[in-house]
Amino acid sequence: MAQTLEVIQHHDPTGEEIVYRFPQSGSAEIKIGAQLVVQEAQEAVFFRDGRALDVFGPGRHTLTTQNVPVLTKVLALPFGGTSPFRVAVVYVNKRTFLDQKWGTREPVAFRDAELGMVRLRAFGAYAYRIADSQLFVNTVVGSQGVYETDRLKDFYRDVIVSRLNDLMGETLKTIFDLPRSYDELATAAKARLAEDFAKYGVDLTDFYINSITPPDEVQAKIDERAGMGAVGDMNRYMQFKAAQAIQDAAKAQGGEGGAASAGMGLGLGAGFGAMMPGMIAQSMQAAQQGAGGAGGAAAAAAGFCTSCGKPVPGGAKFCPSCGAQQAAPGCPGCGKPVPEGAKFCPGCGTKLGG
């Protein structure tokens, strides 16, 4: 009686299987003439007596005496009806596994030339495919029934982070150079990682670095530093802020809550004055130098002649109108101080001026 032919094949419903073993545990007796079907993007590693004998590519393969011995009931009788020649088939997914994520579990230390010691987080993606099915099965999978991509993620993530740390320490001086160095770092990292992947029969097809960032508090300090650079000349900036504070205080005096607003404005102005006294002094001096014409003449007039009552410039010893020698500025009648521009002495009522 002829033996019934068997068909061995496997379809991956998830797309995440790297390896599927038939049978999933132990081994099986496969009849002579059995059909082995291998799909595109698959390879099948054939094991007999625990040894990998051959690798089959896509297509239909008839198992003959070259890989399966002629099994008869007579040969099986000494072994209780079970053939001593046991076989197994391991299907290996040959497609490229895309968008595999990697990233640091904890921030890693990096000695930055400008910031000192900082801790960095790094993230990215990579893609790989099984290049040598027999080597991968023998070195990684072993006798496991199903092997999926999740099994490799942790291992390859640690390998990637380790190699990237070494690479950054050797080639990067400061994280401020990172934006222009991502492609170069990724290319160099892929070259170093290729050997780590290849020794397990895996080909690293693509490798990308998406971001390398310091902690949030360090990023905040970097933003502050960038803001200071945008300000430019700090002296000019502080002068501008002081003048702006005084202007705001003056506006606040005219509205509701003038006293409180004025106090706040004056306090702010005083604060800038305490920080940059020379700046405000320079600003006041420039304002005085810019004043001229009638304003300068009015500022120079300090009193009235004690003889004729006409205005006398400040510091003058003689009246420019009548030539009379001048005493201390004041009313010609009572000698008390007289406000500028007054026509009569507020103390005694004496008429002033000609």
ZIMO-V302470 format. One record per residue. RES is the residue in three letters. BURIAL is # if it has 16 or more other C-alpha atoms within 10 Angstrom, else .. Layout:
<<RES | BURIAL> <RES | BURIAL>>
//
This chain:
<<MET | .> <ALA | .> <GLN | .> <THR | .> <LEU | .> <GLU | .> <VAL | .> <ILE | .> <GLN | .> <HIS | #> <HIS | .> <ASP | .> <PRO | .> <THR | .> <GLY | .> <GLU | .> <GLU | #> <ILE | #> <VAL | #> <TYR | #> <ARG | #> <PHE | #> <PRO | .> <GLN | .> <SER | .> <GLY | .> <SER | #> <ALA | #> <GLU | .> <ILE | #> <LYS | #> <ILE | #> <GLY | #> <ALA | #> <GLN | #> <LEU | #> <VAL | #> <VAL | #> <GLN | #> <GLU | .> <ALA | .> <GLN | #> <GLU | #> <ALA | #> <VAL | #> <PHE | #> <PHE | #> <ARG | #> <ASP | .> <GLY | .> <ARG | .> <ALA | #> <LEU | .> <ASP | .> <VAL | #> <PHE | #> <GLY | .> <PRO | .> <GLY | .> <ARG | .> <HIS | #> <THR | .> <LEU | #> <THR | .> <THR | .> <GLN | .> <ASN | .> <VAL | #> <PRO | .> <VAL | .> <LEU | #> <THR | .> <LYS | .> <VAL | .> <LEU | .> <ALA | .> <LEU | .> <PRO | .> <PHE | .> <GLY | .> <GLY | .> <THR | .> <SER | #> <PRO | .> <PHE | #> <ARG | #> <VAL | #> <ALA | #> <VAL | #> <VAL | #> <TYR | #> <VAL | #> <ASN | #> <LYS | #> <ARG | .> <THR | #> <PHE | #> <LEU | .> <ASP | .> <GLN | #> <LYS | #> <TRP | #> <GLY | #> <THR | #> <ARG | .> <GLU | .> <PRO | .> <VAL | .> <ALA | .> <PHE | #> <ARG | #> <ASP | #> <ALA | .> <GLU | .> <LEU | .> <GLY | .> <MET | .> <VAL | #> <ARG | .> <LEU | #> <ARG | #> <ALA | #> <PHE | #> <GLY | #> <ALA | #> <TYR | #> <ALA | #> <TYR | #> <ARG | #> <ILE | #> <ALA | #> <ASP | #> <SER | #> <GLN | #> <LEU | #> <PHE | #> <VAL | #> <ASN | .> <THR | .> <VAL | .> <VAL | #> <GLY | .> <SER | #> <GLN | .> <GLY | .> <VAL | #> <TYR | #> <GLU | #> <THR | .> <ASP | .> <ARG | .> <LEU | .> <LYS | .> <ASP | .> <PHE | .> <TYR | #> <ARG | #> <ASP | .> <VAL | .> <ILE | #> <VAL | #> <SER | .> <ARG | #> <LEU | #> <ASN | #> <ASP | .> <LEU | #> <MET | #> <GLY | .> <GLU | .> <THR | .> <LEU | #> <LYS | .> <THR | #> <ILE | #> <PHE | .> <ASP | .> <LEU | #> <PRO | .> <ARG | .> <SER | .> <TYR | #> <ASP | .> <GLU | .> <LEU | #> <ALA | #> <THR | .> <ALA | #> <ALA | #> <LYS | #> <ALA | .> <ARG | .> <LEU | #> <ALA | .> <GLU | .> <ASP | #> <PHE | #> <ALA | #> <LYS | .> <TYR | #> <GLY | #> <VAL | #> <ASP | #> <LEU | #> <THR | .> <ASP | #> <PHE | #> <TYR | #> <ILE | #> <ASN | .> <SER | .> <ILE | #> <THR | #> <PRO | #> <PRO | .> <ASP | .> <GLU | .> <VAL | .> <GLN | .> <ALA | .> <LYS | .> <ILE | .> <ASP | .> <GLU | .> <ARG | .> <ALA | .> <GLY | .> <MET | .> <GLY | .> <ALA | .> <VAL | .> <GLY | .> <ASP | .> <MET | .> <ASN | .> <ARG | .> <TYR | .> <MET | #> <GLN | #> <PHE | .> <LYS | .> <ALA | #> <ALA | .> <GLN | .> <ALA | #> <ILE | #> <GLN | .> <ASP | #> <ALA | #> <ALA | #> <LYS | .> <ALA | #> <GLN | #> <GLY | .> <GLY | .> <GLU | .> <GLY | .> <GLY | .> <ALA | .> <ALA | .> <SER | #> <ALA | #> <GLY | .> <MET | #> <GLY | #> <LEU | #> <GLY | .> <LEU | #> <GLY | #> <ALA | #> <GLY | .> <PHE | #> <GLY | #> <ALA | .> <MET | .> <MET | .> <PRO | .> <GLY | .> <MET | #> <ILE | #> <ALA | .> <GLN | .> <SER | .> <MET | .> <GLN | .> <ALA | .> <ALA | .> <GLN | .> <GLN | .> <GLY | .> <ALA | .> <GLY | .> <GLY | .> <ALA | .> <GLY | .> <GLY | .> <ALA | .> <ALA | .> <ALA | .> <ALA | .> <ALA | #> <ALA | #> <GLY | #> <PHE | #> <CYS | #> <THR | #> <SER | #> <CYS | #> <GLY | #> <LYS | #> <PRO | #> <VAL | #> <PRO | #> <GLY | .> <GLY | .> <ALA | #> <LYS | .> <PHE | #> <CYS | #> <PRO | .> <SER | .> <CYS | .> <GLY | .> <ALA | .> <GLN | .> <GLN | #> <ALA | .> <ALA | .> <PRO | #> <GLY | #> <CYS | #> <PRO | #> <GLY | #> <CYS | .> <GLY | .> <LYS | .> <PRO | #> <VAL | #> <PRO | .> <GLU | .> <GLY | .> <ALA | .> <LYS | .> <PHE | .> <CYS | #> <PRO | .> <GLY | .> <CYS | .> <GLY | .> <THR | .> <LYS | .> <LEU | #> <GLY | #> <GLY | .>>
//
